[in-house]
Amino acid sequence: MKSKRNLSAFAGAMTLSLGAFLGGSAQAQTEIQWWHAMGGALGEWVNDLAKDFNASQTTYKVVPTFKGTYDEAMTAAIAAFRAGNAPHILQVFEVGTATMMASKGAIQPVAGVMKSAGAPFDPNAYVPAVAGYYTAPNGEMLSFPFNSSTTVFHYNKDAFKAAGLDPEKPPVTWPEVMAAAAKLKASGHACPFTTSWVSWTQLESFSAWHNTEFASKGNGMQGTDARLTFNSPLHVKHIENLAQMAKKGEFVYKGRGNAADAVFVSGECAMITGSSALYGNIKRNAKFASGISTLPYYADVQGAPQNTVIGGASLWVMSGKKADDYKGVAQFFAFLSKPEEAAKSHQRTGYLPLTIASFELTDKSGFYKQNPGTEVAVTQMIRKTTDKSRGIRLGNFVQIRTIIDEELEQVWSGKVAPKVALDNAVKRGNEQLERFQKANSR
C-alpha cells in the first residue's frame, strides 16, 4: 500500500470526526430497517453489527431482518418499494448492481446521503477495486461496499496428508489441481474437488484472473450495449478440463449458488473454489485443518494471474424516507467505516477489508501472520486492474447466471459438449442483455 503515513493520518482524523459525529443528541429512537441475506454465522455477524451500533448511540436503532437468499431479498425489496414500504437499507449482491444503478427513482446514492447528513465520508478511504465497482461513471459512489469477497481456493490439509500430498503446498495452477484431484481420488476420496458459484468462480473470476474478456465494453462497465464473450478457446479448454474431471469422479458438482460450501466444511469434499467469506464458516465448524490459496490459473496464458473480481454485496439506500432517517443511515455507515470496526469484520468473516485503514490495522495486528492464507483475498484484489479485469457489471446478470448454471449442468452430466454449452449460454445471455439495453434506453 502507498502513502502509509497519509493513510494513517486519515484513519486518525476519521476516527476523531466519527467520535464527534456519532455522539448525537438524546432523543426518541428512530428505527432504521435493514433487509439482508446473511444466514448462519454471517447472520450472527450482521446482528452483532446492528447491536454494537445501537449501543454506541441513543438516537437511532438499526433493525436487521433476514429476507432469504440474495435473489429473494432483492425481489422482496422491489415489491415493498412498489407498495410504498421498502426498507431504508437493502443488501444487494454484486450481480444486481447494474439493475440497481438503472433504478434511479428507487435509490438514494450513498455519497449524497453521507454528504447531506454531514457524515465523514471519503471515497478514497475504501479499497479501490471494491469502491470502483459501486461507483457511477461520473465518480459518485452509489452504494456502500459492505461485504465484498473474492474467489479463492480452500483445501483440506488432513485430506492432502492422507493422500500423500504436501499439506503446506496447495496447487496453484489448474494442471496441479487436476493432479491433486487424481491423487485424492486414488486414495479413496469420494469428492476430490468441487466448486461454489460456478459462473462466478469458473467464468467470471476465471476471465479476470487470466486478463481475458468475459463480455465486451469492459465487461459492461462502459455501456449497456455489452455482449458476452466467454466462449473463447481458453474458456472452452477450461470447461473441457472440468468435464473430464467430472467424468473421472475427480470433480463433483454439488449444485448452484453456494450449495457446495456445506460439503467442504463437513469434510466430504477436499478442495473447493469459492468465496473468501467461507473462511468464517470453516474456522467455526470444520473438524479438520484447512488452508487457503489463490485461485488456480493456467501458467501458459500471457498476463495471468492478473486480479480476481469481487463478489458479495453492497448496501443500497432506498428512496422515499424522511431526512432524519437518512441521517441514521449515514451514522450507521460511518460506524461500519471506523477502522477498528471494519478490521474486526474482515477478520471475523473473511470478507475483504472495507477500508485501506482497516487493512493496515489488520496487518499491523499480526492477524495475517497468525492466520496464514487470510491475506490471499486481499492480495488478489489490490493488484492493478485492466479493462478486462476491473469487474463485471451487466444488466439482467441474475438471469444470465441462471442460464450459465443450466447450460453447464448439461456438461457436468455428460449430455452436452463444453463448446456447445458455452455457445448456448452466450447466445441466451446476449438476449437478456439486449432486453436490458432496450428497457433502459427509453
LINTAGI-V504794 format. One record per pair of residues at least 24 apart in sequence whose C-alpha atoms are under 10 Angstrom apart, sorted by the first residue. I is the first residue (numbers start at 1). J is the second residue. If there is no record, write none. Layout:
# LINTAGI-V504794
i=[I:I]
j=[J:J]
This chain:
# LINTAGI-V504794
i=[1:1:1:1:4:4:4:7:7:7:7:7:8:8:8:8:9:10:10:10:11:11:11:11:11:11:11:11:11:11:11:12:12:12:13:14:14:14:14:14:14:14:14:14:15:15:15:15:15:15:15:16:16:17:17:17:18:18:18:18:18:18:18:18:19:19:19:19:20:20:21:21:21:21:21:21:21:21:22:22:22:22:22:22:22:22:22:22:22:22:23:23:23:23:23:24:24:24:24:24:25:25:25:26:26:26:26:27:27:27:28:28:28:28:29:29:29:29:29:29:29:29:30:30:30:30:30:30:30:30:31:31:31:31:31:31:31:31:31:32:32:32:32:32:32:32:32:32:32:32:32:32:32:33:33:33:33:33:33:33:33:33:33:33:33:34:34:34:34:34:34:34:34:34:34:34:34:34:34:34:34:35:35:35:35:35:35:35:35:35:35:35:35:35:35:35:35:35:35:36:36:36:36:36:36:36:36:36:36:36:36:36:36:36:36:36:37:37:37:37:37:37:37:37:37:37:37:37:37:37:37:37:38:38:38:38:38:38:38:39:39:39:39:40:41:41:41:41:41:41:42:42:42:42:42:42:45:45:45:46:49:49:49:49:49:50:50:52:52:52:53:53:53:53:53:53:54:56:57:59:59:60:60:60:60:60:60:60:61:61:61:62:62:62:62:62:63:63:63:64:64:65:67:69:69:70:70:70:70:70:70:71:71:71:74:77:78:81:81:81:81:81:82:84:84:84:85:85:86:86:86:86:86:87:87:87:87:87:87:88:88:88:88:88:88:88:88:88:88:88:88:89:89:89:89:89:89:89:89:89:89:90:90:90:90:90:90:90:91:91:91:91:91:91:91:91:91:91:91:92:92:92:92:92:92:92:92:93:93:93:93:93:93:93:93:94:94:94:94:94:94:94:94:94:94:94:94:94:94:94:94:94:95:95:95:95:95:95:95:95:95:95:95:95:95:95:96:96:96:96:96:96:96:96:97:97:97:97:97:97:97:97:97:97:97:97:97:98:98:98:98:98:98:98:98:98:98:98:99:99:99:99:99:99:99:99:100:100:100:100:101:101:101:101:101:101:101:102:102:102:102:103:104:105:105:105:106:106:106:106:106:107:107:107:107:107:107:107:108:108:108:108:108:108:108:108:108:109:109:109:109:109:109:109:109:109:109:109:110:110:110:110:110:110:110:110:110:110:110:110:110:110:110:110:111:111:111:111:111:111:111:111:112:112:112:112:113:113:113:113:113:113:113:113:114:114:114:114:114:114:114:114:115:115:116:116:116:116:117:117:117:117:117:117:117:117:117:118:118:118:119:119:119:119:119:119:119:119:120:120:120:120:120:120:121:121:121:121:123:124:124:125:125:125:125:125:125:125:126:126:126:126:126:126:126:126:127:127:127:127:127:127:127:127:127:127:127:128:128:128:128:128:128:129:129:129:129:129:129:129:129:129:129:129:129:130:130:130:130:130:130:130:130:130:130:130:130:131:131:131:132:132:133:133:133:133:133:133:133:134:134:134:134:136:137:137:137:142:142:142:142:143:143:143:143:143:144:144:144:144:144:144:144:144:144:145:145:145:145:145:145:145:145:145:145:145:146:146:146:146:146:146:146:146:146:146:146:146:146:146:147:147:147:147:147:147:147:147:147:147:147:147:147:147:147:148:148:148:148:148:148:148:148:148:148:148:148:148:148:148:149:149:149:149:149:149:149:149:149:149:149:149:149:149:149:149:149:149:149:149:150:150:150:150:150:150:150:150:150:150:150:150:150:150:150:150:150:150:150:150:150:150:151:151:151:151:151:151:151:151:151:151:151:151:151:151:151:151:151:151:151:151:151:151:151:151:151:151:151:152:152:152:152:152:152:152:152:152:152:152:152:152:152:152:152:152:152:152:153:153:153:153:153:153:153:153:153:153:153:153:153:153:153:153:153:154:154:154:154:154:154:154:154:154:154:154:154:154:154:154:154:154:154:154:154:155:155:155:155:155:155:155:155:155:155:155:155:155:155:155:156:156:156:156:156:156:156:156:156:156:156:156:156:156:156:156:157:157:157:157:157:157:157:158:158:158:158:158:158:158:159:159:159:159:159:159:159:159:159:159:159:159:160:160:160:160:160:160:162:162:162:163:163:163:167:167:167:168:168:169:169:170:170:170:170:170:170:171:171:171:171:171:171:172:172:172:172:172:172:172:173:173:173:173:173:173:173:173:174:174:174:174:174:174:174:174:175:175:175:175:175:176:176:176:177:177:177:177:178:178:178:178:178:178:179:180:180:180:181:181:181:181:181:181:181:182:182:182:182:182:183:184:184:184:184:185:185:185:185:185:186:189:189:189:189:189:190:190:190:190:190:190:190:191:191:191:191:191:191:191:191:191:191:191:191:191:191:192:192:192:192:192:192:192:192:192:192:192:193:193:193:193:193:193:193:193:193:193:193:193:193:193:193:194:194:194:194:194:194:194:194:194:194:194:194:194:194:194:194:194:194:194:195:195:195:195:195:195:195:195:195:195:195:195:195:195:195:195:195:195:196:196:196:196:196:196:196:196:196:196:196:196:196:196:196:197:197:197:197:197:197:197:197:197:197:197:197:197:198:198:198:198:198:198:198:198:198:198:198:198:199:199:199:199:199:199:199:199:199:200:200:200:200:200:200:200:200:200:201:201:201:201:201:201:201:202:202:202:202:202:202:202:203:203:203:203:203:203:204:204:204:204:204:204:204:205:205:205:205:205:205:205:205:205:206:206:206:206:206:206:206:206:206:206:206:206:206:206:207:207:207:207:207:207:207:207:207:207:207:207:208:208:208:208:208:208:208:208:208:208:208:208:208:208:209:209:209:209:209:209:209:209:209:209:209:209:209:209:210:210:210:210:210:210:210:210:210:210:210:210:210:210:210:211:211:211:211:211:211:211:211:211:211:211:211:211:211:212:212:212:212:212:212:212:212:212:213:213:213:213:214:214:214:214:215:215:215:215:215:215:216:216:216:217:217:217:218:218:218:218:218:218:218:218:219:219:219:219:219:219:219:219:220:220:220:220:220:220:220:220:221:221:221:221:221:221:221:222:222:223:223:223:223:224:224:224:224:224:224:224:224:224:224:225:225:225:225:225:225:225:225:226:226:226:226:226:226:226:227:227:227:227:227:227:227:227:227:228:228:228:228:228:228:228:228:228:228:228:229:229:229:229:229:229:230:230:230:230:231:231:231:231:231:231:231:231:231:231:232:232:232:233:234:234:235:235:235:236:236:236:236:236:236:236:237:237:238:238:238:239:239:239:239:239:239:239:239:240:240:240:240:240:241:242:242:242:243:243:243:243:243:243:243:244:244:244:245:246:246:246:246:247:247:247:247:251:252:253:253:253:255:255:256:256:256:256:256:257:257:257:262:265:275:275:275:275:275:275:276:276:276:276:276:276:276:276:276:276:276:276:277:277:277:277:277:277:277:277:277:277:278:278:278:279:279:279:279:279:279:279:280:280:280:280:280:280:281:281:281:283:283:283:290:291:291:291:291:292:292:292:292:292:292:292:293:293:293:293:293:293:294:294:294:294:294:294:295:295:295:305:305:306:306:306:306:306:306:306:306:307:307:307:307:307:307:307:307:307:307:307:307:307:308:308:308:308:308:308:308:308:308:308:308:309:309:309:309:309:309:309:310:310:310:310:310:310:311:311:311:312:312:346:347:347:350:350:350:350:350:351:351:352:352:352:352:352:353:353:394:394:394:394:395:395:395:395:395:395:395:396:396:396:396:396:396:396:396:396:397:397:397:397:398:399:399:399:399:400:400:400:400:400:400:400:400:401:401:402:403:403:403:403:404:404]
j=[356:359:360:382:356:357:360:124:125:356:357:360:356:357:360:361:357:122:125:357:125:337:338:339:340:355:356:357:358:360:361:338:339:357:120:120:121:122:125:334:337:338:339:357:120:334:335:337:338:339:340:120:338:119:120:334:119:120:121:331:334:335:337:338:56:334:335:338:119:120:117:118:119:120:330:331:334:335:53:56:57:58:59:119:328:330:331:332:334:335:56:57:58:59:331:57:58:59:60:331:57:58:59:57:58:59:60:58:59:60:58:59:60:61:54:57:58:59:60:61:62:328:58:59:60:61:62:324:325:328:59:60:61:62:63:88:325:328:329:60:61:62:63:64:87:88:89:325:326:327:328:329:332:61:62:63:64:65:86:87:88:89:90:325:329:62:63:64:65:66:67:86:87:88:89:90:91:315:316:317:329:63:64:65:66:67:68:73:74:76:77:86:87:88:89:90:91:92:315:64:65:66:67:68:69:70:72:73:74:89:90:91:92:93:313:315:64:65:66:67:68:69:70:71:72:73:74:90:91:92:93:313:65:66:67:68:69:70:91:66:67:68:69:281:280:281:284:285:348:349:277:278:280:281:348:349:345:348:349:345:332:335:336:341:345:332:336:335:336:341:331:332:333:335:336:341:332:335:331:328:331:324:325:327:328:329:331:332:328:329:332:88:89:328:329:332:87:88:89:89:90:90:91:93:257:94:95:96:312:313:398:95:96:398:100:318:106:106:107:318:319:320:106:319:320:321:320:321:317:318:319:320:321:316:317:318:319:320:321:315:316:317:318:319:320:321:322:325:326:328:329:143:144:314:315:316:317:318:319:326:329:143:313:314:315:316:317:318:143:144:145:146:147:312:313:314:315:316:317:143:146:147:312:313:314:315:316:147:148:311:312:313:314:315:398:133:134:145:147:148:149:310:311:312:313:314:391:392:393:394:397:398:200:311:312:313:392:393:394:395:396:397:398:399:400:401:313:314:393:394:395:396:397:398:133:134:142:143:313:314:316:392:393:394:395:396:397:134:220:221:224:392:393:394:395:396:397:436:393:394:395:396:397:398:436:440:142:143:316:395:134:135:136:142:143:316:395:395:436:439:440:440:319:318:319:320:316:317:318:319:320:142:143:316:317:318:319:320:142:143:316:317:318:319:320:321:326:135:136:140:141:142:143:144:316:317:318:319:134:135:140:141:142:143:144:145:315:316:317:318:326:329:330:333:135:139:140:141:142:143:144:330:140:141:142:330:142:317:323:326:327:328:329:330:326:327:328:329:330:331:333:334:327:330:323:326:327:330:323:324:325:326:327:328:329:330:331:327:330:331:327:329:330:331:332:333:334:335:330:331:333:334:335:337:330:333:334:337:355:355:356:337:339:354:355:356:357:358:337:353:354:355:356:357:358:359:352:353:354:355:356:357:358:359:378:381:382:354:355:356:381:382:384:307:308:309:310:381:382:383:384:385:389:390:391:309:310:311:314:352:353:354:355:381:382:390:391:314:354:355:390:391:221:309:310:390:391:392:393:313:314:315:393:221:221:222:223:314:315:316:317:313:314:315:316:317:313:314:315:316:317:333:336:337:354:312:313:314:315:316:333:337:352:353:354:355:312:313:314:315:316:333:336:337:342:345:351:352:353:354:277:310:311:312:313:314:315:345:346:349:350:351:352:353:354:275:276:277:309:310:311:312:313:314:346:350:351:352:353:354:274:275:276:277:278:308:309:310:311:312:313:346:349:350:351:352:353:377:378:381:200:201:205:274:275:276:277:295:307:308:309:310:311:312:350:351:352:376:377:378:380:381:196:197:200:201:202:204:205:206:209:273:274:275:276:277:278:293:294:295:296:308:309:310:311:376:377:380:381:201:205:272:273:274:275:276:277:278:292:293:294:295:296:308:373:376:377:380:195:201:271:272:273:274:275:276:291:292:293:294:295:296:373:376:377:195:264:265:270:271:272:273:274:275:276:278:279:282:290:291:292:293:294:295:373:192:193:264:265:267:269:270:271:272:273:289:290:291:292:293:192:264:265:267:268:269:270:271:272:286:287:288:289:290:291:292:270:271:288:289:290:291:292:267:270:287:288:289:290:291:184:187:189:192:267:268:269:270:271:288:289:290:184:187:192:270:271:290:187:188:189:187:188:189:289:290:291:290:291:291:293:271:291:292:293:294:296:271:293:294:295:296:297:293:294:295:296:297:298:299:294:295:296:297:298:299:300:305:238:241:242:295:296:297:298:299:241:296:297:298:299:296:297:298:250:271:296:297:241:242:244:245:250:251:250:250:270:271:245:248:249:250:251:270:271:245:248:249:250:251:250:250:269:270:271:248:249:250:251:270:250:249:250:268:269:270:249:250:251:252:268:269:270:249:250:251:252:253:254:263:264:267:268:269:270:271:272:245:249:250:251:252:264:268:269:270:271:272:242:245:246:249:250:251:252:253:264:268:269:270:271:272:273:242:246:250:251:252:253:254:255:260:261:263:264:268:269:270:271:272:273:274:251:252:253:254:255:256:257:258:259:260:261:264:269:271:272:273:274:275:253:254:255:256:257:258:259:260:261:262:264:272:273:274:275:255:256:257:258:259:260:261:273:274:275:311:401:405:253:255:256:257:258:273:274:401:404:405:408:409:256:257:400:401:402:403:404:405:408:257:273:274:275:309:310:311:392:401:273:274:275:295:308:309:311:235:238:239:242:273:274:295:230:231:235:238:239:404:230:308:309:310:389:391:392:295:307:308:309:310:311:389:391:392:234:235:238:295:296:297:298:304:305:306:307:308:309:389:234:235:297:304:305:306:307:308:309:388:389:391:304:305:306:307:308:309:385:386:387:388:389:390:391:392:295:296:297:298:303:304:305:306:307:308:309:380:388:389:234:297:298:299:300:301:302:303:304:305:306:307:308:388:389:301:302:303:304:305:306:307:308:385:386:387:388:389:390:301:302:303:304:306:386:387:388:389:387:388:389:392:388:389:391:392:388:392:393:394:426:430:387:388:392:387:388:392:386:387:388:389:390:391:392:393:387:388:389:390:391:392:393:394:387:388:391:392:393:394:395:433:387:388:390:391:392:393:394:387:393:393:394:395:437:393:394:395:433:434:436:437:438:440:441:394:395:430:433:434:436:437:438:393:394:395:430:433:434:437:394:426:427:429:430:431:432:433:434:394:400:423:425:426:427:428:429:430:431:433:422:423:425:426:427:430:422:423:425:426:418:419:420:421:422:423:424:425:426:427:419:422:423:419:298:301:418:419:422:417:418:419:420:421:422:423:418:419:297:298:418:408:411:412:417:418:419:421:422:411:412:417:418:419:418:411:412:418:408:411:412:413:414:417:418:411:412:414:412:411:412:413:414:411:412:413:414:412:412:409:412:413:405:409:401:402:405:406:409:401:402:405:286:290:310:311:312:350:351:377:311:312:349:350:351:352:373:374:375:376:377:378:311:312:346:348:349:350:351:352:374:377:349:350:351:347:348:349:350:351:373:374:346:347:348:349:350:351:348:349:350:348:349:350:373:371:372:373:374:371:372:373:374:375:376:377:372:373:374:375:376:377:373:375:376:377:379:380:376:377:380:380:383:380:381:383:384:385:386:388:389:377:379:380:381:382:383:384:385:386:388:389:390:391:377:378:379:380:381:382:383:385:389:390:391:380:381:385:389:390:391:392:352:377:381:390:391:392:351:352:391:351:352:374:371:374:374:375:376:377:378:377:378:376:377:378:379:381:377:378:432:433:436:437:432:433:434:435:436:437:440:429:430:431:432:433:434:435:436:437:429:432:433:436:432:428:429:432:433:425:426:428:429:430:431:432:433:425:429:429:427:428:429:432:428:429]
